[in-house]
Amino acid sequence: TQSYPSQIWHNGRIKPWADATVHVMAHGLHYGSSVFEGIRSYPTPNGQAIFRLDDHLRRLYQSAKVYDMVIPYDQATLASACREVIRANGLERAYLRPIAYRGLGGFGLSAETPVEVAVAAWHMGPYLGPGVLEAGIDACVSSWQRFAPNTIPAGAKAGGNYLSGQLVAREARRLGFGEGIALASTGLLSEGAGENLFLVFDGTLHTPPVSAALLNGITRDTIIRLARANGIGVVERDLPREYLYLCDELFMCGTAAEITPIRSVDGRPVGDGKPGKLTRQIQDLFFGIFTGRTPVPEDWLDYV
Ligand code: PMP
């Protein structure tokens, strides 16, 4: 069972969790018309910091733009809301969930309803389960494909996209796997249900390109930059399914999943079946951001 935080930011102010409600006839509930973000904050030696808050909020406004949704608050207001909701709940570390959705105001698909906004914050451990950052997970390739680029835009992080993610994730869990990996409509590797993918060949990172119907993850971008700054090669390239079985190392990444090693795919061990050396190094670089060991641009850490 989930325990809920006590306070939430909703339409301009902090209110008790129980009061942050949506009408059953809200457009977003019926048609998936919401855009959202997942953001983490971490304790650091200089206090709690929200990771790449500006980049996440920029993506929120970009997702809204794709769907002609006008968010009735500016970015600075939502940034303050993120900080405020962490403080209001007394969290030492948090997963933040800003969401903008079409509310009540018409039932047609193209209805111009009011856009409402909420920001929630709660404590979230490793997304794919306790101990997975150390042990890794067993993944499978999903029988469900990602949506094609001319159907639903994968680059917009919209509520409706996650019908696809739910099919992939639920199928994987039902079959006893930790997470599912989807192929794009081209048949090439895309991403996990809610995570981007990195494969390692001969000490170089390989990751599918945005043309493979994936979300251009901020963790993915972070890894690409950290790797390059540390002399590790990175290539964005088309990758066929069997490369999952042939690579030396494999991991998933995302705000929620952080950097989760994958130890097997479809029952075949990845490398020697244990999280690999480069995967460990990327984890160290990533978590080093919050201990101060890994230098990063100043605007990547937004202190609460
Ligand atoms: N792909 C999908 C489908 C996701 O939902 C997420 C999580 N937001 C990611 C990738 C990773 O993105 P990020 O690193 O920005 O959290």
Residues whose N, C-alpha, C, O or C-beta is under 5 A from the ligand:
A	BS01	PMP	G38 E191 G192 A193 G194 E195 N196 L215 N216 G217 I218 T219 R220 C253 G254 T255 A256
